[in-house]
Amino acid sequence: MNRRWCATVGATPSGALLVRPNQVIAWREPTAPDDATAAFEHVWARIFACRGGERDPAGRLQNSRSARQV
């Protein structure tokens, strides 16, 4: 990310954004977290309302809707 863009979105070059298709920023991490995978999984679970980080047999996080369908 260039400096102007970083200032606009409130991040640094090492940070991250998760932008929804309607161009709303769903998640912003100004700098790189210590454990990027854990941070992303936590955000993913919150955004998609996953129940307690439940996973399917393949290890994928399950959201409330798909967990009920299983």
C-alpha positions in Angstrom: 0.0 0.0 0.0 1.3 3.5 -0.7 1.4 6.2 2.0 -1.6 8.1 0.7 -3.7 5.0 0.6 -2.5 4.0 4.1 -3.4 7.4 5.5 -6.9 7.2 3.9 -7.8 3.7 5.2 -5.9 3.9 8.5 -3.3 1.2 8.0 0.4 0.9 7.5 2.1 -1.0 4.6 2.3 -4.0 6.9 -1.4 -3.8 7.8 -4.4 -5.5 6.2 -7.9 -4.7 5.2 -10.8 -7.0 4.4 -13.2 -5.1 2.1 -16.7 -6.3 1.4 -18.1 -6.3 -2.1 -20.1 -3.2 -1.3 -16.8 -1.5 -0.6 -17.3 -1.3 3.2 -14.2 -2.1 5.2 -15.2 -5.2 7.3 -11.9 -5.4 9.1 -8.8 -3.3 9.5 -5.5 -4.2 11.1 -3.3 -1.1 11.1 -0.1 -3.2 11.5 0.8 -6.9 11.1 -0.5 -9.0 14.1 1.9 -11.4 15.8 -0.2 -14.3 14.6 -1.8 -13.3 11.3 -3.6 -16.7 10.9 -5.3 -16.5 14.3 -6.2 -12.9 13.8 -7.8 -13.6 10.5 -9.7 -16.6 11.8 -11.0 -14.6 14.7 -12.2 -11.8 12.3 -13.7 -14.3 9.9 -15.6 -16.0 12.7 -17.0 -12.6 13.9 -17.9 -11.4 10.4 -19.7 -14.7 9.4 -21.1 -15.4 12.9 -19.3 -18.7 13.3 -20.3 -20.6 16.4 -17.4 -20.9 18.7 -14.9 -21.6 16.0 -16.5 -24.9 15.1 -14.9 -26.7 12.2 -16.1 -29.3 9.7 -14.2 -32.6 9.2 -11.9 -30.8 6.7 -10.9 -28.2 9.2 -12.9 -25.3 7.8 -14.7 -22.8 10.1 -18.4 -23.3 10.1 -20.9 -20.5 10.2 -24.2 -20.8 12.0 -26.3 -21.5 8.9 -24.0 -24.3 7.5 -23.5 -25.8 11.0 -27.3 -26.2 11.3 -27.5 -27.9 7.9 -24.9 -30.5 8.7 
